[in-house]
Amino acid sequence: MSRIVLIGPPGSGKSTVGFALAKHLQMPFFDTDDLIENKHAKKITDIFVEDGEEVFRELEFEVLQNVLQEEEAVISLGGGAPIATRSQEVLISSHSKVVFLDVSLSTAAPRVGFNRDRPLLLGNPRAQWQSLSDERRPVYEKLASVSIKVDDMSVDEVVQVIESSLK
């Protein structure tokens, strides 16, 4: 087994499923948003506001490149992390198992809590989420080795589907 990379929109469960999957498979777990926040001692929202999205995307790409050096790991990417062409190229060349956690707005909304730290969901958060999800979907689908519609699934059920896909 190698790297398993979880991608999808905010609220799809990437961090929660990633942590549970890593524990189940006894592999290290890395959440790129957490790595960025810890390394820079700033919340993602603060980086967006104070430094701009372009700076954040540079930090995100750097973390992505570093974490893909891990031989064996479960990696949760921020929703926008795989969108840039260079990020897609790095992901493809890493030969990681990429899992797209597909979720509807109605399931994601209570998970995301649109009032929290989501810099790209300011204004009308539900419309913004849907727009970002629609825009990013083709990239998620292109990169994915496996796509899982997680709406009616528990974390354990998603973990089981991912584990089955590894065989």
Order of alpha helices (4+ residues) and beta strands (2+ residues): beta-alpha-beta-alpha-alpha-alpha-beta-alpha-beta-alpha-alpha-beta-alpha
